């Protein structure tokens, strides 16, 4: 097979780019490689884990979001050969292209936390980073009888960096409502070094943490779970090196490490060194590959210092389409991405801090009010407005 434009990934990034390309030039031969039959709106999984929405509200058939006129290749990528302008599929089929868009998302490395895969969904261990497990998370939160509830975040980049704290805030609120907060300790163990990367929102979150009496432990990276003794084992980074810390838990919400898919890490398109080694190397502004001019990347897979969120993709997609089409005609690329990201930080039912920021970790608010304050209208935006925007505008190339 051969296509003018080949897109790896039928998630929010791939579908948004495909839809925009079809609107800009319907004559183009565009194909999307995506093995999954279903498409998830993953921002809902935090609310699923808090019992606010059913998991079924987050899923639709992939066929319902695939743009008309786009060829859907239902297979997995085995290897990218950018020097040969080709992608090899798991079926052995080879697909050639003139231009390639790499948007497969990231890989959730459940197996990198010893004991996690075996005990996930039982023994008090849960996670909202999976369609089925999000529902089980609510079951564990709802039936929690008190004790030590630990919520973790890894040291690696992750999708929706605010989600680990959001589910903790909602769980703590549930404990209060059920009258068990007085005999519960709620802790956040993170491999990172700060509560949030943008100071104005970090200050706001600190006030929430203080109000809820939450215990934060920084530079603690979960690396093992011992379900028999209900112990979580962390690697703590200190000035003297790494130190093992063992903590008892009664409820353990895990956000595992994440990485770029293997076929990206093993390709010439990946960064070969530095803290983002293995993620796709792109120009931070144009999103063009730094090694292969006919390749572009966007979404969670790229090695750029911005939040891996759907809001980032909404700004990246038009940049990629504008620059890809300009490159086809040997014109100057005018699309520019400034690192915009947004994190709707749910701090409770009916409460939300809307964090918006750029590469420089500067606040870039969209509304004429203080977005660092908890607001009910912003919660409604998260609960109803953003899903409508996603399904009806973003995936259709209209927003």
PyMOL commands that set and color helices and strands:
alter all, ss='L'
color gray80, all
select helices_A, chain A and resi 12-24+42-49+55-58+62-65+82-84+110-112+116-119+131-142+163-177+181-183+199-212+262-265+299-301+310-328+376-392+394-396
alter helices_A, ss='H'
color red, helices_A
select strands_A, chain A and resi 2-8+30-33+38-40+59-61+71-73+77-81+86-89+94-102+106-108+125-126+147-153+184-190+215-217+220-226+231-238+241-248+251-253+258-260+295-297+341-348+351-357
alter strands_A, ss='S'
color yellow, strands_A
deselect
rebuild
show_as cartoon
